[in-house]
Amino acid sequence: MTQQALMQDFANWTQALQSVCGRFQSWLAPEHSLFIGEILHHDIGGFEYTTISTNAGRIACERPPGDQVDDRTCFLIVQEAGHSVLRHQGEAVELRPGDMALMCPEFDCDILPCGLIRHTSFHLDRQALGRRLAGGDPRFGKLPTSGLTTLLLRSLVSQVTHLDAQAATPEEGAALSEALHALLIPALDQRRDLPLESNEHQALSGLKRNALAMIDASLGQPLLSPNWLAQELGVSVRNLYRAFEEGDSICQSIMRARLERSAADLSSPMLQSASITEIAYRWGFTDSAHFSRAFRKRFACTPKDYRRQSANS
C-alpha cells in the first residue's frame, strides 16, 4: 500500500468515526506501516452502538471552546480485544479484554491503542443516566471489574451484539436501553463509593500499572521519558519514580519494551524488507549505534545476527 493510499484509508476511517461518534479526532501510530480500521454502526430499534477495530495511535475528543459542548451523549466502552489506555479527566487507566468504562465527550478524553484493538461503544443518554444516580452526574472512568452487577452487565452487552438489529422494534430498543441503564446504575454507584486509593501501596501499584500501559502505547514516541510520562499521567516525577522502586526502573522498563518490540520486528517475515535502522527508529531509537549496543547487551548478539538467526530457525 502506498503512503497516499494509507492516508486516504485513514482519512475515510476518521470521517466514519466522526459520523457515528461525534467530535473525535485520530492519529496514526508512527510505528505501524499498515493502517487497520473498521467501524460498524448498529441501530436496534433506536438503541445505538458502534464496534470499532483499529491500530490507530490515538483517538481523542477535545472539549471545544465556549458553549459548543454537546453533553447529551456519553459512551459505555467495552474492550473486546487488545489493550488500550483510556485518559479521562486526569485519570489514565488500562483497558483489557472484558473491561468497561464510561466516557463523556464533554471532557477532554482519549484512547491510546496498544496495537490492534476492538471495542464496542454503547451510546447513552447522559442526562437520563444522571437522573437515576444517587449522586447526580455519573462518575466517569473505568467500571469495577468484579461483582454481580458487572457480571450481568458484561452478559447483557455481549448478547446485544449478537441480536438481529433489523428485526427490532422501537419498543424493544427502549427495553434494551432500560435494561442497560438498570445494570449500569449499581456499577456506577459502586464506583462512586470506592475509596480513591486510600492505601499508599495500592496507589503506587496502580500508578505503575498505568505507567507501564502508557509506555506500551507510546514506544514510538521519541519524547518518551520519565518527565513526559509523568506529565501525560498527571502525576509528579517523584511519585512516578517511587512507583518503580521495586524491579526495573522507569528507564529500564522503557528500554526493555523498545528492545522487545524491535526484536519482534526483526524476526517477522513480513518486515524483512525494512532496514534495521527503520525498525529501530519505529520504536523510538534515534541513534543506530546506541540501539546496536543496547540490543547486544539485551540479546547477546547484534541486530543483524538476531535477524539472520530468526530467519534460519
N, C-alpha and C positions, 0 to 999 in steps of 0.2 A: 504494500500500500504506500502511495506517495504521501509526502508531507501535506500536500494540498488536499488530497482525499481524506486524510486523517482529520485535518482541521474542519473540513466540511461535515464529516460524520459527527464530530464533537459538537459543532455549532447546531446541527439538527437535533441532537440529543438534548442539548441545553434548552433549545426552544420548546421541545416537547415537555421537558421538566417544568418549565415556567407556565406552560398552558394548563397543566393539571394541578400544580402545587403553588403557583404564585411567584413572589419576588425572590426566587433563588438564582444564584449565580454559581458557576462551576469552573474549575481549573484543571488542566491536565496534570497528571503526575509526571515529573521530569524523568523518572527512572523507567517509564514504560514507552516502548517504541510502537506499541499497538494499543489502540483505544477500544474498550469493550463497553457498550452501553445499550440498555434496553429498558423501555418504560411501558408498562401495561396498566391501563386505567380501567377500572370496573365500576359499574353503577348497578347496585342491587336494589331496585325499587326506590331510588333516591338516596340510598346509603352507599357512599363512595369510598373506595380505597385504591391505592396505587402500589404496584410492585416495581421496584427499581433495582436493576442489576448494573453494576458499573465498576471500573477500576480507576475512575477519576481520582485526582489527587485531593480535591477539596470541593465540598458543596456547602454553600453558605447563604444565609439570609441576613442581610444587614438592614437595621432599622432605618427607614427613610426620615428625612428631616420634617419638623413641624407636625402637622395633623394629618399626614398622609398615611398613617398606620391603619391597616385593616386588622383589627384584633378579634374578628368574629370566629376565625378558624384556628384550631390547634390540631396537632397531629400525634396520634399514638403510633410510635415506631416499633416494629417488631424485627429484630435482627434474625434473618432466616439462615444466612450462610456467610462465612468470613468474619473478620474482626474489623471494628472501626472505633474511632474516638469521637465522642459527642462533646462539644463545648457549648455550654448554655448558661447564661447568667453568672459567669465567672467560675463555673464548675466544669471540670473535664473528667469524663468517665469513659471506661472501656465498655463497649458493647460486644458480647459474644453471642453465638447462636442460641436463640431462646430468650435473650434479654429483651426487655421492653423499656421504653422511655417516652415521656410526654414532652413535646416540643412546641413552643409557641413562636410564630414568626414576628410577633410584636417586639421581641428582644433579639439582639444580635446572637446568632447561633450558627454553628457549622458542624459538619460531619467530615472527618478525615478517614477515608477508607484505607485499610492496611492491605493493599492488593485488591483482588476481586471480591466484591460483597454483593449480597442480595438482601434487601429488606422490604417489608410491606408497611405502607403508611396509611393509617385509617384517618379519614377526615372527620373531625369532631366539631360540634358547636361549643365554643369555649364558654359563652355566657350561660348556656343551658347547663353545662357541666358545673360551672361555678355556683349556680343557684342551688345545686343539690349537695354541695360540700358544706361540712360543718363550719369550716373557717373561711368560706367565701371562695376567693380566687384559687385555682389549683396551684399546687407547688410543683413546678416543672422540673424535669430531670429524670433520672433512672428510677424505675419502679422496683419494689422489693423483689428479690429473686426466689423467695420461698414463701410458703403459706398456702392455705386452701384457696384463697381468692386468686392468687397468682396462677395456681394450677388450673383453675376453672377458666380464667381469662385466656391463658395460653390455648386451652382446648377449644374455646369459642372462636378465637381468631383463626386457628388452624382449620376449623370446619367451614368458616365463612369463605376462605379462599378456594374451597372446592365446590361451592354452590354454583348452580346454573343461573347466571345473572339475568339472562334474557327472560327466564320464566317467572321472575319475581314480581310481585305486585307492590304498589306503594305501601300498602298495609304491612306487608312482610318486611319491607325495608325499614319502616318505622319500628317494627317489633325488634329487628336486629339491632337498631340503634339504641333502643331502650335496654335491651339485654346487655349490650356492651357497656353502656353507662352504669347500669346497676352493678356490674362486676368491677368497673373501674373505680367507682366511688370509694369502696372499702380499701382498695390498694393505695389510692391517693391519701386517704385519711391515715392509713398505716405509715405511709412515707412521711406525712406531716408530723407524726408522733415520734419518729425515730430521732434519737439524740444526734446532734451534729458532731460525731466522732469525739465523745467526751473523753475517751481513753487516749492518751498521747501515743501509745504504741500503735493502736489501731489507726489513728490519724496518719502517722508516718508510713505505716504499711499501705494504707490506701493511696497516699501520695506517691509512693514508689511504684505501685501498680499502674497508676495513671501516667506517671512519667515514662515507664517502660513502653506503655501502649503508644504514647505520643512519639517516643523515639522510633518505634517501628513504622509509624505513619509518616515520619519526616526524614528518613535516611537520605533521601536525595536532596535535602535542603543543605547547601554549603554552610549556612549560618548556624546550623545545629550545634549547640554548646550549652553548658550549664546555665549561662546567663539568658540565652534565648529561650531555653526550656522553662526556666522559672517565670519569665515574662509571659509566655504562652499559657502556662498553668495558673498564673495569677498568685504565685507564692514567692516568698523571699528566697534568695540564693542560699542563705544559711540553712533554712529548713529543708531545702531540696538536698543539700549535702548531708544533712542529718538523716534523711530517709535512706541514704545509700551507705551508711556507716558500716553495715554488715554486708559481706560479699563484695562483688565488684563495685568499683566507684562509678560515678556517672560517666566519666570519660571512658573508662574501660567498657562499660555497657554499650556506649555508642560505637566504639571501635569494634567490639566483638560482633555486634549486629551488622555493621557495614561489611566486615570481612566475610561473615557467613553468607550474606546476600551476594557478595562478589563471587565467592566460591561456587554458589549455586548457579550463577550465570555462566561462569567459566566451564562448568560441567554440563551445561544444557546444549543438546544437539541443535536446538532452534537458534542458538546465538553464536554459532561457530564463525559466522561472518563478521561479528562485532570484534573490534580490536580490544586488547587488554586495557588500553588507555580509556577507551569509550566506556567499558564496563566499570572501571574504577571511578570515572567521573560521574557515571549514573548514580553511584551510591555515595557521593559526597567527597571523594578523594580528589583534590586539586593538584597534587604533586605525585607524579608517577614513581619517583624514587622512594618517597615516603610510603606509598602504597606497597611497593615491592618489598621493602624492609619489614613492614608490619605483617604482610601476608606470609613471608618466610618464617617470621617468628611464631605466627599462629599455626601454620600448617606444615612447617619444617620442609618447605620446598618453594620454589619460585612460582609465580602465577602461570608462567609458560609451561613449566613441568607439570603443574597440577592439571592444567587443561589437557596436556598430552596423555597423562596417566588416566584421566577420566574417559578420554576418547577410546583408549585401548582396553578399558575394563568392561 
